[in-house]
Amino acid sequence: MRERPVSVTLFGILNIGFGLLGLGWALLSKLLEGFDSAHSGASLSPYFSTMMAIWDAISKDPAYAVWNQISFPMDIAAGLALTAAGIGLLLLKNWSRLLSNGWAVYTIISVFVNLAVLFVALHRVLAGALHSSTTGAVALVLASAAISAILTLVYPLLLLYFMSRPKVVPAFQREPVSPPNHE
């Protein structure tokens, strides 16, 4: 019987959890896409209202809108793939280790593409209406995007590292079939 590394069990459970969380987040963001945030922040601080106005302008940018349309089905597929990979890891299926690695690479690339699209959209928004009152809000948007990107990269990088460890890879190999003993 193959020995199951603890990291495989842990990442199997985490894959299922993060996969379901990713699916939920993608669906929630799609549902909130048409939400009118201009009225929701009216009773809050002017700083928050400014941030929401910047976010509304970014989300209406053509490049950002196209990227959202492209990334939604990819995010759904990624969430489903990560959930399936988690189940496969718990069953010690080699395809799940490979799928986990593929998801990690996709996520790393996706983070950088998201940042690039956000930067392009933010640049266009700022070029259209640069006010001194928005600089703090813009800085907060940029800081939150950077922090979000860094935090998003942690799990895929750990997953890639642990799924390639010398004790993990052999756990997914088929056990050699020994010929029956006819004594």
C-alpha positions as CSV (number, residue, x, y, z in Angstrom):
1,M,0.0,0.0,0.0
2,R,1.2,3.5,-0.9
3,E,2.1,5.9,1.9
4,R,0.1,9.1,1.7
5,P,2.1,12.2,2.5
6,V,0.4,14.5,5.0
7,S,0.8,17.4,2.5
8,V,-1.3,15.5,-0.1
9,T,-4.2,15.2,2.3
10,L,-3.9,18.8,3.4
11,F,-3.8,20.1,-0.1
12,G,-6.6,17.8,-1.2
13,I,-8.8,19.4,1.5
14,L,-7.6,22.9,0.7
15,N,-8.1,22.4,-3.0
16,I,-11.7,21.4,-2.4
17,G,-12.3,24.4,-0.1
18,F,-10.6,26.9,-2.3
19,G,-12.2,25.5,-5.4
20,L,-15.7,25.9,-3.9
21,L,-14.8,29.3,-2.6
22,G,-13.5,30.3,-6.1
23,L,-16.8,29.1,-7.6
24,G,-18.8,31.1,-5.1
25,W,-16.7,34.2,-5.5
26,A,-17.1,34.1,-9.3
27,L,-20.8,33.6,-9.1
28,L,-21.2,36.4,-6.5
29,S,-19.1,38.8,-8.5
30,K,-21.3,38.1,-11.6
31,L,-24.4,38.7,-9.5
32,L,-23.1,42.0,-8.1
33,E,-21.8,43.2,-11.5
34,G,-24.9,45.3,-12.1
35,F,-25.1,46.6,-8.5
36,D,-25.3,50.4,-8.4
37,S,-22.6,51.3,-5.9
38,A,-23.1,55.0,-6.5
39,H,-26.2,55.0,-4.2
40,S,-24.8,52.4,-1.8
41,G,-22.0,54.6,-0.6
42,A,-24.0,57.8,-0.3
43,S,-24.4,57.7,3.4
44,L,-20.9,56.6,4.0
45,S,-17.7,58.7,4.1
46,P,-16.8,60.9,1.1
47,Y,-13.5,59.0,0.9
48,F,-15.4,55.7,0.5
49,S,-17.8,57.3,-2.1
50,T,-14.7,58.5,-4.0
51,M,-13.2,55.0,-4.0
52,M,-16.5,53.5,-5.1
53,A,-16.7,56.1,-7.9
54,I,-13.2,55.1,-9.1
55,W,-14.1,51.4,-8.9
56,D,-17.3,52.1,-11.0
57,A,-15.3,53.9,-13.6
58,I,-12.8,51.1,-13.7
59,S,-15.5,48.5,-14.1
60,K,-17.0,50.4,-17.0
61,D,-13.7,50.6,-18.9
62,P,-14.0,48.6,-22.1
63,A,-10.8,46.6,-21.6
64,Y,-11.8,45.7,-18.0
65,A,-15.4,44.8,-19.1
66,V,-14.0,42.5,-21.9
67,W,-11.6,40.9,-19.5
68,N,-14.4,40.2,-17.0
69,Q,-16.5,38.6,-19.7
70,I,-13.5,36.4,-20.7
71,S,-12.3,35.6,-17.2
72,F,-15.7,34.6,-15.7
73,P,-16.0,31.2,-17.6
74,M,-12.3,30.6,-17.0
75,D,-12.8,31.2,-13.3
76,I,-15.7,28.8,-13.1
77,A,-13.7,26.2,-14.9
78,A,-10.7,26.8,-12.6
79,G,-12.9,26.4,-9.5
80,L,-14.4,23.2,-10.8
81,A,-10.9,21.9,-11.8
82,L,-9.5,22.7,-8.4
83,T,-12.4,21.0,-6.6
84,A,-11.9,17.9,-8.8
85,A,-8.2,18.0,-8.2
86,G,-8.8,18.1,-4.5
87,I,-10.9,15.0,-4.6
88,G,-8.4,13.3,-6.8
89,L,-5.5,14.2,-4.4
90,L,-7.4,12.5,-1.6
91,L,-7.7,9.4,-3.8
92,L,-4.0,9.6,-4.8
93,K,-4.7,10.0,-8.5
94,N,-1.8,11.3,-10.5
95,W,-4.0,13.3,-12.8
96,S,-5.1,15.4,-9.8
97,R,-1.4,16.3,-9.0
98,L,-1.0,17.4,-12.6
99,L,-4.3,19.2,-12.6
100,S,-3.3,21.0,-9.3
101,N,0.0,22.1,-10.9
102,G,-1.9,23.3,-14.0
103,W,-4.4,25.2,-11.9
104,A,-1.5,26.8,-10.0
105,V,0.2,27.9,-13.2
106,Y,-3.1,29.3,-14.6
107,T,-3.7,31.2,-11.4
108,I,-0.3,32.8,-11.4
109,I,-0.7,33.9,-15.0
110,S,-4.2,35.1,-14.3
111,V,-3.1,37.3,-11.4
112,F,-0.6,39.1,-13.6
113,V,-3.1,39.5,-16.4
114,N,-5.7,40.8,-13.9
115,L,-3.2,43.4,-12.6
116,A,-2.3,44.5,-16.1
117,V,-5.9,45.0,-17.1
118,L,-6.6,46.8,-13.9
119,F,-3.6,49.0,-14.4
120,V,-4.7,49.9,-18.0
121,A,-8.3,50.6,-16.8
122,L,-7.1,52.7,-13.9
123,H,-4.7,54.6,-16.1
124,R,-7.5,55.4,-18.5
125,V,-9.8,56.5,-15.6
126,L,-7.1,58.7,-14.1
127,A,-6.3,60.3,-17.5
128,G,-9.9,61.2,-17.9
129,A,-10.4,62.8,-14.5
130,L,-7.4,63.4,-12.3
131,H,-8.4,65.3,-9.2
132,S,-6.3,65.9,-6.1
133,S,-9.1,64.6,-3.9
134,T,-8.9,61.1,-5.6
135,T,-5.2,60.5,-5.1
136,G,-5.7,58.8,-1.7
137,A,-8.5,56.6,-3.0
138,V,-6.4,55.7,-6.1
139,A,-3.5,54.8,-3.8
140,L,-5.8,52.6,-1.7
141,V,-7.1,50.9,-4.9
142,L,-3.6,50.2,-6.0
143,A,-2.5,49.0,-2.6
144,S,-5.4,46.7,-2.2
145,A,-4.8,45.3,-5.7
146,A,-1.1,44.7,-4.9
147,I,-2.0,43.0,-1.5
148,S,-4.7,40.9,-3.1
149,A,-2.3,39.8,-5.9
150,I,0.4,38.8,-3.3
151,L,-2.1,36.9,-1.2
152,T,-3.6,35.2,-4.2
153,L,-0.1,34.0,-5.3
154,V,0.7,32.3,-2.0
155,Y,-1.5,29.2,-2.4
156,P,-0.6,28.4,-6.0
157,L,3.1,28.8,-5.2
158,L,2.8,26.5,-2.2
159,L,0.8,24.0,-4.2
160,L,3.4,23.9,-7.0
161,Y,6.2,23.4,-4.4
162,F,4.5,20.6,-2.4
163,M,3.2,18.7,-5.4
164,S,6.7,18.4,-6.8
165,R,8.4,17.3,-3.5
166,P,10.4,14.0,-3.7
167,K,8.1,12.2,-1.3
168,V,4.9,13.4,-3.0
169,V,5.5,12.4,-6.6
170,P,6.1,8.7,-5.9
171,A,2.9,8.5,-3.8
172,F,0.9,9.0,-7.0
173,Q,2.7,6.3,-9.0
174,R,0.9,3.0,-9.5
175,E,2.0,0.2,-7.3
176,P,3.9,-2.5,-9.1
177,V,1.7,-5.5,-9.6
178,S,3.5,-8.6,-8.2
179,P,2.9,-11.9,-9.9
180,P,0.8,-14.3,-7.8
181,N,2.7,-16.7,-5.7
182,H,2.0,-20.3,-6.8
183,E,3.7,-22.2,-4.0
